[in-house]
Amino acid sequence: MLKVAKFGGSSLANSTQFRKVRPIVESDPSRRYVVVSACGKESKEDHKVTDLLYLCEAHIRYGVPYDDIFRLIEDKYLKIRDDLGLTTDLGSHFLDIRRALDRGATTDYVVSRGEYLAALLMAEYLGATFVDAKDVIYFKADGSFDLPKIREQLALRAGGSSPIVIPGFYGSMPDGSIRVMSRGGSDITGALIANAADAGVGVKLCQGNNDVINVQRLYLIKLFLTDKSVEVIDAVVDFSLVGVAQAFSFLVEKPQFC
């Protein structure tokens, strides 16, 4: 069975966390799809990239300079890239985002860039193929997911020799504009990809942050997976919910690290 491995923000908070991802993906050849969130908090004093992007957009809206906030985002991604010895041209992507901010880009576009940048770095680090979520995750005009189109577009990109890395949290509307999901949306991306690829999904969950598994997210993932089982990789789980997970046909493994 093909598997989709989803890694949350805590799994991508810094280069040390990035390095933990590759052995997980490479340990199981069936893990052909990797969905990533934006980089999370490295410490209690740190900030989630998504929160910083929301702040940048708000500053623009109220005519307040956003450069200092955006520089925090740049520094985080540049440090990860340089620590890992990667060569992704982040400068050009940062410039595109700044230009979009200055032109009054939509909030959805702005906040989706955290996942986009993280996926670019992860794809290079894994030697995988980067596929932008806007090219495989489609919404209908009413905001519901266009599952037939998702299946069609994912099939066009399947079958390569390397895994595919896809940013979570967002997709595209019929007019091509970016639309984001609710917080935790990368879980939904993983479930949609699993549904379209006839795969299971591995969700990286860590205790002490918003990636801790809960009933609502179990339900949402299950909604798109129908009767598929879900592999929860190296997760720290609230074990009071294990019974709920089992009822949803989830496979909950004991944690290896966080």
Stockholm file with secondary structure:
# STOCKHOLM 1.0

chainA/1-258         MLKVAKFGGSSLANSTQFRKVRPIVESDPSRRYVVVSACGKESKEDHKVTDLLYLCEAHIRYGVPYDDIFRLIEDKYLKIRDDLGLTTDLGSHFLDIRRALDRGATTDYVVSRGEYLAALLMAEYLGATFVDAKDVIYFKADGSFDLPKIREQLALRAGGSSPIVIPGFYGSMPDGSIRVMSRGGSDITGALIANAADAGVGVKLCQGNNDVINVQRLYLIKLFLTDKSVEVIDAVVDFSLVGVAQAFSFLVEKPQFC
#=GR chainA/1-258 SS CCEEEEECGGGGSSHHHHHHHHHHHHTCTTEEEEEECCCCCSSTTSCCHHHHHHHHHHHHHTTCCCHHHHHHHHHHHHHHHHHTTCCCCHHHHHHHHHHHHHTTCCHHHHHHHHHHHHHHHHHHHHTCEECCGGGTCBBCTTSCBCHHHHHHHHHHHCSCSSCEEEECSEEECTTSCEEECSTTHHHHHHHHHHHHHTCEEEEECCTTSTTSCCHHHHHHHHHHHTTCCEEETTCCCCGGGHHHHHHTTEEECCCCCC
#=GC SS_cons         CCEEEEECGGGGSSHHHHHHHHHHHHTCTTEEEEEECCCCCSSTTSCCHHHHHHHHHHHHHTTCCCHHHHHHHHHHHHHHHHHTTCCCCHHHHHHHHHHHHHTTCCHHHHHHHHHHHHHHHHHHHHTCEECCGGGTCBBCTTSCBCHHHHHHHHHHHCSCSSCEEEECSEEECTTSCEEECSTTHHHHHHHHHHHHHTCEEEEECCTTSTTSCCHHHHHHHHHHHTTCCEEETTCCCCGGGHHHHHHTTEEECCCCCC
//
